Amino acid sequence: MNSLNAMLQDPWRLLDAVVDGPLHPGGRDATEQLLDRAGVGESTRFLDVGCGAGDALNAARERGANAVGLDRDPTGDRVVRGDMVALPFADDSFDAVLGECVLCLSSSLADTLADIERVLKPGGRLAFSDVTVEGDAPVIPAPFDEVLCLDGPREQDYIRDRVEGAGFEVEEIRTHHQDVLEMRDRIRESVDIERYASLVGSDNELQAGMQELEAAVESGRVGYISVVASVP
């Protein structure tokens, strides 16, 4: 019962319990692809912002990278406690910075991107993935809207403008509709939304919001992109 109560208070913990592997669409394969596109390999100075359980850190270290993580609740080797709007690293510290489905959680995307640009050396790359929403976002009650990155501006053009405004040159943007559909199906199979909604006391609102979200994912109005950008 204690573990259930903890999950009810922490939707991230619920997702961690039901999703096998990294908590983002595409899983480990998507991480490996982003590392490839960012040129992460032997001796790369690498930072994973919002590293969580450390899946991407492990993948980077297997490639021989000199990998450091940043997280608000750090665990594991060479993971630093910190806030992504004020990175506790010197200028030009890294060759590559990764952020998988975490930049949407920043209190200021512009400040986060500017500080990432600061800690990257000239020619360094930022590789990140995130949720996009075109038009009005599905109405999901808090804190689930934050967990699902539906609580702020999420248009693809908005994200690109912020990246370029921070001084980056965007090299490539890819969309990952199929990965979102597959993650939706995994969560649908593992979580009894009706029971969960009744336990948190938001039966109608949460269930209606999740139905709207499923329709938006199916249509592509809610999507997922990966971006690689470089410091000139």
N, C-alpha and C positions, 0 to 999 in steps of 0.2 A: 504493500500500500504506500509506503514512503517513496519508493521509486516511481510509482504512478503519479503521486502528487508532485514530485519534482519535475516529471515530464510535462504535467499540466501547466506548471508555472514557467517552463522553459521549452518553447517550441523547437529550438535548435537541438535540444537533447532528444526530443521525440524523433526528429528527422534522423539524427545520428543512430537511433535505435532501430529504425526501419530501413534505412538505406545502407546497403553494403558497399563500403568504399567511400571515396570522396563525395562531399555533399554538394555536388554540382552536376548539371547535365553532361553526359559523355564520359564521366568517371576517369579512370587512369589513362585511357586512350587519349582523351581530350587534353589531359595534362602533358602527356608525352609529345603530342603534336604542338602544343604551345611552346614547350621547351625547344623543340626542333626549330620552330619559326623564330625564336629569340636567339638561336645560336648558342644554346647552353651546352657546354662540353667540358673537356679537361681544363681545370684551373680557372674557369669562369667565376668571377666574383658575382655572386647571385643572392638576391634578397627576395623572399616570399612574404608579401604583406598580407596579414591575416592568415597565417599558415595553419591554424587549427591543429589537427591531429598530426600534421607533418608529412602527409602523403607526397606532396610535391617536393618537399625538402629531401625526402628519401630518394625520389626519382632523380633529382638533380645531383645528389651525392653519388649515386650509382654511375653517373656519367663522369665523375671526377671533379665536379664543381666545388668551389669553396662557398658553401651555402649557409646562409643565416636566415632565421625566421623572425618575424615580428607578430605578436599577438597580444590581445588584452589580457588573456589568461594563459601565459606561456607554459608549455610542457616540453620535455625532451631536451636534446643537446643543442646548444647554440641557438636558442630561441630567446629573444629579448622582449620584455614587457614594454609596450608603447602604444601611442595613438597614431593612426595613419595620417593625421593632419599635421603632425610635427614629428617627423622621423628622427630618432636619436642617433643619427649617423652623420659623418662629415661629408662635405661636398665631394663629388666625383669618387664615391666609395665603391660603386658597383658597375659591372658590365651589363647586367640584366636584372630587371625587377619583374616579378610575377604577381598578379592579383586575380584569383579565380573566384568570381561571384562574391566579392567582398567590397569593392569600391562603392557599390550602391549603399553600403552601411555607413559610409563616411558622413560626418556632420557637415562637411564642405568638400564636395568633389573637386572644385577648383583649387582649393588649398592643398588637397591630397596630391593632385596631379602636379602642381607646382613644386611640392617638396620631393616628389619622386624624380622630377626632372633635375632638381638640385643635386640629389645623391647619385645620379647616373653620370658616368663620364661622357664626354663628347663621343658620339657614335654608339652609345649604349642604347639598349632597347627596353621598352616597356611592353609586356605581353599580358593582356588581361581578357577576362570573359565576364559577361554580365547580362542581366535580364533587360529586355527592352519592352516598352509598351507604346503602341501607336494609338493615339486618341485617349479617351477616358479609361483609367485603370478599373478593373473589377473592384467592387466595394467589399473589402475583407476587413473584419474587425481587428483592432490592435490586440496583441502585438504581431499577429500573423501577417498583416500587411507589410511590416518591416522585415520579417523573416523571408518573405517571398519577394522582397524588393519592389513593392507596389505602392510605396508611400511617398513618392516624389517624382520629379520629371525623369522620364525614362526613354524618351524618343531617341532613336539612333542618331538623328541629326544633332540633337542636343549633346549627346555623349561625344560625338566627333568634334563638335565646336569647342567643347571644354578641353579635349585633348590637344587640339591645335592651339587653343588660347593659352595653354601652359607652355608652349614652345616646342611641341613635338611635331614631327612630320609623320603623318599616318601612312604606313606602308601597305597595310592590307586589313580589310574587314571581312569576316566570313559569318554567315548565318548558320544556325544549327537547329533547324526546326525539328528534325527527326530525333535528336538527342533529348529535346524537351518533351516530346511525346512519349519517349521510352521512360524517362524519369517519372512523368505523370502516371504512367501505367504501373511502375514499380511501387509508387506511394499508394495508389488506389488499391493495389492488391494487398498491401501490408497494413493499412490504417482503416479502421472502421470510423469514417468521418461522422456518421450519425451518433455513434456512442461517444466519441470524443467531444462532439459539440454539446451533447447533453451534460457531460461531466464538467465542462468549463462554463456551462450556463449560458450559452449563446446559440441555442439550437437553430432557430430560424435564420438568424443573421449569418452565421458561419456556413451553414449548409447552402443557403442561397448564394453566398459569395463564392463558395467552391464550385458550384454549378456554373456560375458566370465565368469563373476563371478557366474551367475546363473548356467551355465554348470559345473563350478568347485564345487559348492555346491551340485548339483545333484549327481555328481560322487563321492563325498566325499573327493576330493582333498583339498577343503577348508572345515574345520570342526570346531568343538567346543569341548573342553574338560573341565573337572573339576578335580582338584588335591587337595588331602589332604596330608599334610606333617607335621612332628613333629620335635621339637628340642630335640635331645638326652638328 
